[in-house]
């Protein structure tokens, strides 16, 4: 209630008279609205991209910060949607599993791609709850992990080399396995070059490396938005802001909302795939491959038809 009182004071002025009953009614109204939002059905929400992350908040003055788990995404029409928000107690596998299973219980279906940081509990839960979905490891979080293992004098050079690995703007390849293979080869070259001097940093980069390039299977116009789960302030930047990427991730007091274009002034929504026939076909193909694979009987029928 203190947060409600402080917010009303900011809005109405410090001299505004705020009775305890008024603050209590506002708090109850907010809670009721949140409870209804948290229980709404998600059957009609079809996602291409699902972002998962946790932020730590102090629930009460003097208390330790506790994680709040968040899920948001981008629909098949390119629209942002906030799906769920819940206190986690921790970011363990059990906490994330409970959170994701609750979303599924409200009709949340598997997305094509899940974007998250490298938290072990989150990854374990996501791969269990949405086993058919691809997973993208946040490139900004991975950059922070890698650069934290370097001496200060080397961070600038290695940071630039890291982002060059994933810079495909000038590559004449369509999204798909060939583009993934190209960037994976760049990762090998990066590792060979820096391993003698910085073995711990290279080991960090190579861990879970396949999930660093999953986004390259998706439409190129989406790459900048779906290769990280960082907050909206950085979602249109090719690289993290100056200095970001070589310090530990801060304990945030705001919710992560990567990819929620259109949610604020000057924040364009994700390019709609149906405006680009090539991108639409690519997403449709991925949807069939990942979420609706053919049955053995259908595979046999297709082989017979092709041989006829």
Order of alpha helices (4+ residues) and beta strands (2+ residues): alpha-alpha-beta-beta-beta-alpha-beta-alpha-beta-alpha-alpha-alpha-alpha-alpha-alpha-alpha
